[in-house]
Amino acid sequence: MSEAKFAEFLKTKKLDLRRIQAASHNLESFKPEDRAIRLSKRQAKTAGDGEKKVEKETRKSRSGRPVTGRALAIALAGGSLPGPIKHRILRAVNHLLEQKKQDKIELRTLF
């Protein structure tokens, strides 16, 4: 059986799984500004007619869920992963490629 596209890509670009996991943790972990974004969205949703108008939040907060070792193992084996996990892996890989001054890739390249 041939290797998965993800495993082949990691070999050609010389990327380490531990670095992908660490990059994902840094990119996806909650920060105070994410909590503020969620609070303002919740306040805008619950603002009544008589209350003061709260401006609607347009920024997106981080998911707070980094890529796990289990998800990376499934991706290496060529198993099926949900879309959000694929995008988290993609964001982490693109971050590492950007550090190496290489071009960003698309989701189809990895999976």
N, C-alpha and C positions, 0 to 999 in steps of 0.2 A: 504494500500500500504506500502511496506517495505521501509526503509530508503535507501538512496543512499550509495554506497560503501564509498564515500568520507566522508559523515557525520558519518558513523559508525567508520571509521578509526580515525577521529578527537576525537570521544568520547573515544575510547579505549586508544589512546595515550595521551589524555588530552591536546590537542593543541587548542589554541585560534585563532579565525579568525583575530583578530587585530594583533597578533604577526606574523601570516603568511603574512599579508599585509605589515607590517613594514619590515620584512625580505626580501620580494620581492622588496620593494623600495630600500633597501640598496644594494641588489645584482644586480639589473637591471638598476639603474640610471646611466646616463652618467658621466664619469669622464674624466679628461684631457687626460689620456693615450688612452681612446677610440677614442677621437677626433683625436689624433695623428695617430692611426692605420688607421682610415678612410681616413685621408689626404694622408698617404703614399700609400694606395691602389689606391686612385684616381690618384696620381701622377704616379704610376707605369703603370696605364692603359693608361694615356695620353702621356707618354714619347714617343717622336718621334725617328726617326732613328739617326738624327744628334745630338740630345741632350744627356746629360750624362745618363748613365744607373742608374735606381733606382731599388734597390733590392725589390723583391716582398715580401709583408707582408704575413706572415703565421698565425699570431694570429687572433683571432676573437674579435670584439668589442662587448660590451654589447648591448642589444636591445634598451635600453632607455625607455622601456615600462613596468612598474611594473604591478602586478596583481591588478585589480580594485575590489572594493566591489561588483559590479554587477556581475563580473565573478565568484567570490566566492559564491554569492547567487545562481547562476545557477548551480554551481558544487554541492552545498549542496542539491539542489532540484533534482539532478540527470539528469539535462538537458544536451544537447550536447554542447560541446565546441570545438573550433578549436585546432589543435595540438600544435601550439606555446603557447597558453594560458595554456594548460595542462602541458607543460614542465616548464613554469614559476612557476606554482603552485608546481610542483614536486621539483624544485630546492629550493624553499622556505621551503617546508616541510622537505626536506633532511637536509637543513641547521639547522633547529630547532631540528631535531632528533640528529644531530651531536653534538649540544650544550648539549643535554641531555645524551650524550654518549650512544646512541642507534644506531642500524644498519640502514644503508640507505635502502630505498625501491625502487621498480621499478614502472613504470607508470601503469602497470596492477593492482597493488595492490590498487591504488587510484581510477582508473576509469574503 
